[in-house]
């Protein structure tokens, strides 16, 4: 098969890395890819949101399967446009992609299908939203821009003044552009976060190993929110019994609810969950693989990913078997100094070959490019250094060993990725 991986981040490098291991993969193209993906196949200078050019390329180059990485082209209907041209593509159609593209659509779907989540109210008027904030008695609350906002449209407001400022920023000042034409105001729920990536063809569901992202920029979950500073998989907060509950109470009702409304969901469904004292609740749904969760999760996968994707597109996931490796994986994101705010690009990265030589570690490129034969920084999140081991502590140690061999100007990373999980496993062992 000729596979086209659409996107340029660490997620796309990880997907390409796993796809390349399949005997079905004869050729891989990346659009546009990065300095890491070029070792797996051909980088094509087409941006992920240039759908017309991607369709033309896929037809001209006889692409057998396109795999869509980012959310924006999915929300823009890339799957519908590929399928209209008789092209095979992995991902949900535009109508189903509203699960991520519209927070109000997602919340209302969950409400109709009795899926647990926070209480919420939707507003398309800043004045009505502000009047509602005046009536609130409990804080914090969460103000969310309805549309896609590159992971930045969620504002946790500790006070009434903060909530009012958030509404004005999103709806009046249009901090997130059109994404803020509507806002969702939700109750703040407490617990521990976890993520589940579920493969589905709209009839059959297959959960990949759970994971836990680290959103804050600083150690100890402090500082600004980011796209993710690292992840580990699986997480002890999702026990086997809890995973079954998540499937029964959350994932299956969502897939069934979409189908009942005329939307057969095919692809991967990412459930961002809060594990509360009363059980799991939905924080958000994404309609694509998460980043950096994918890097950690795929290291634990022992099944042919391309065969799974092909089966999903055919509607035959029920014929497949999920096989997993024994152990755990840890992904540490190396970022540019200043991220998630302003940062410089173009710094040469050294030590990549040394890091790649660390046993059981893989360096996934995210924000990198090649300039005059050298690999340089080209984004806020630069690399996802990932390792697999038979226990979580060793996986963390191996990942940081590889991190220590890489350097570039203003490099930054957290030092505590997976510590929560390691602590829980140690407590569990001490009780035995």
Secondary structure as the mmCIF struct_conf table of DSSP 4:
data_model
#
loop_
_struct_conf.conf_type_id
_struct_conf.id
_struct_conf.beg_label_comp_id
_struct_conf.beg_label_asym_id
_struct_conf.beg_label_seq_id
_struct_conf.end_label_comp_id
_struct_conf.end_label_asym_id
_struct_conf.end_label_seq_id
STRN STRN1 UNK A 2 UNK A 7
BEND BEND1 UNK A 9 UNK A 9
HELX_RH_AL_P HELX_RH_AL_P1 UNK A 10 UNK A 19
TURN_TY1_P TURN_TY1_P1 UNK A 20 UNK A 21
BEND BEND2 UNK A 22 UNK A 22
TURN_TY1_P TURN_TY1_P2 UNK A 23 UNK A 24
BEND BEND3 UNK A 26 UNK A 26
STRN STRN2 UNK A 27 UNK A 32
TURN_TY1_P TURN_TY1_P3 UNK A 35 UNK A 36
HELX_RH_3T_P HELX_RH_3T_P1 UNK A 37 UNK A 39
TURN_TY1_P TURN_TY1_P4 UNK A 40 UNK A 40
BEND BEND4 UNK A 41 UNK A 41
STRN STRN3 UNK A 42 UNK A 44
TURN_TY1_P TURN_TY1_P5 UNK A 48 UNK A 49
HELX_RH_AL_P HELX_RH_AL_P2 UNK A 51 UNK A 60
TURN_TY1_P TURN_TY1_P6 UNK A 61 UNK A 62
BEND BEND5 UNK A 64 UNK A 64
STRN STRN4 UNK A 65 UNK A 68
BEND BEND6 UNK A 70 UNK A 70
HELX_RH_AL_P HELX_RH_AL_P3 UNK A 71 UNK A 75
TURN_TY1_P TURN_TY1_P7 UNK A 76 UNK A 77
HELX_RH_AL_P HELX_RH_AL_P4 UNK A 78 UNK A 84
TURN_TY1_P TURN_TY1_P8 UNK A 85 UNK A 86
STRN STRN5 UNK A 89 UNK A 90
BEND BEND7 UNK A 91 UNK A 91
HELX_RH_AL_P HELX_RH_AL_P5 UNK A 94 UNK A 101
HELX_RH_AL_P HELX_RH_AL_P6 UNK A 103 UNK A 112
TURN_TY1_P TURN_TY1_P9 UNK A 113 UNK A 114
STRN STRN6 UNK A 117 UNK A 117
STRN STRN7 UNK A 120 UNK A 123
BEND BEND8 UNK A 124 UNK A 124
HELX_RH_AL_P HELX_RH_AL_P7 UNK A 126 UNK A 135
BEND BEND9 UNK A 138 UNK A 138
STRN STRN8 UNK A 141 UNK A 145
BEND BEND10 UNK A 146 UNK A 147
TURN_TY1_P TURN_TY1_P10 UNK A 150 UNK A 151
STRN STRN9 UNK A 154 UNK A 157
BEND BEND11 UNK A 158 UNK A 159
HELX_RH_AL_P HELX_RH_AL_P8 UNK A 160 UNK A 167
HELX_RH_PI_P HELX_RH_PI_P1 UNK A 168 UNK A 172
BEND BEND12 UNK A 173 UNK A 173
TURN_TY1_P TURN_TY1_P11 UNK A 175 UNK A 176
HELX_RH_3T_P HELX_RH_3T_P2 UNK A 177 UNK A 180
BEND BEND13 UNK A 181 UNK A 182
STRN STRN10 UNK A 183 UNK A 187
BEND BEND14 UNK A 191 UNK A 191
STRN STRN11 UNK A 192 UNK A 200
BEND BEND15 UNK A 201 UNK A 203
STRN STRN12 UNK A 205 UNK A 207
HELX_LH_PP_P HELX_LH_PP_P1 UNK A 208 UNK A 210
STRN STRN13 UNK A 211 UNK A 213
STRN STRN14 UNK A 216 UNK A 218
TURN_TY1_P TURN_TY1_P12 UNK A 219 UNK A 221
STRN STRN15 UNK A 222 UNK A 225
BEND BEND16 UNK A 227 UNK A 227
BEND BEND17 UNK A 229 UNK A 229
STRN STRN16 UNK A 230 UNK A 233
BEND BEND18 UNK A 234 UNK A 234
TURN_TY1_P TURN_TY1_P13 UNK A 236 UNK A 237
BEND BEND19 UNK A 238 UNK A 238
HELX_RH_AL_P HELX_RH_AL_P9 UNK A 240 UNK A 246
HELX_RH_PI_P HELX_RH_PI_P2 UNK A 247 UNK A 251
HELX_RH_AL_P HELX_RH_AL_P10 UNK A 252 UNK A 260
TURN_TY1_P TURN_TY1_P14 UNK A 261 UNK A 262
STRN STRN17 UNK A 267 UNK A 276
TURN_TY1_P TURN_TY1_P15 UNK A 277 UNK A 278
STRN STRN18 UNK A 279 UNK A 286
BEND BEND20 UNK A 287 UNK A 288
TURN_TY1_P TURN_TY1_P16 UNK A 291 UNK A 292
HELX_RH_AL_P HELX_RH_AL_P11 UNK A 293 UNK A 299
TURN_TY1_P TURN_TY1_P17 UNK A 300 UNK A 300
STRN STRN19 UNK A 301 UNK A 301
BEND BEND21 UNK A 303 UNK A 303
HELX_RH_AL_P HELX_RH_AL_P12 UNK A 305 UNK A 314
TURN_TY1_P TURN_TY1_P18 UNK A 315 UNK A 315
HELX_RH_3T_P HELX_RH_3T_P3 UNK A 317 UNK A 319
STRN STRN20 UNK A 324 UNK A 324
BEND BEND22 UNK A 326 UNK A 327
STRN STRN21 UNK A 328 UNK A 336
TURN_TY1_P TURN_TY1_P19 UNK A 337 UNK A 340
BEND BEND23 UNK A 341 UNK A 341
HELX_LH_PP_P HELX_LH_PP_P2 UNK A 347 UNK A 347
STRN STRN22 UNK A 348 UNK A 348
HELX_LH_PP_P HELX_LH_PP_P3 UNK A 349 UNK A 349
STRN STRN23 UNK A 350 UNK A 350
HELX_RH_AL_P HELX_RH_AL_P13 UNK A 352 UNK A 356
TURN_TY1_P TURN_TY1_P20 UNK A 357 UNK A 357
BEND BEND24 UNK A 358 UNK A 358
TURN_TY1_P TURN_TY1_P21 UNK A 359 UNK A 360
STRN STRN24 UNK A 361 UNK A 365
BEND BEND25 UNK A 366 UNK A 367
STRN STRN25 UNK A 368 UNK A 371
TURN_TY1_P TURN_TY1_P22 UNK A 372 UNK A 373
STRN STRN26 UNK A 374 UNK A 377
BEND BEND26 UNK A 379 UNK A 380
STRN STRN27 UNK A 381 UNK A 389
BEND BEND27 UNK A 390 UNK A 391
HELX_RH_AL_P HELX_RH_AL_P14 UNK A 392 UNK A 403
TURN_TY1_P TURN_TY1_P23 UNK A 404 UNK A 405
STRN STRN28 UNK A 407 UNK A 407
TURN_TY1_P TURN_TY1_P24 UNK A 409 UNK A 410
STRN STRN29 UNK A 411 UNK A 412
BEND BEND28 UNK A 415 UNK A 415
TURN_TY1_P TURN_TY1_P25 UNK A 417 UNK A 418
HELX_RH_AL_P HELX_RH_AL_P15 UNK A 419 UNK A 430
TURN_TY1_P TURN_TY1_P26 UNK A 431 UNK A 431
#
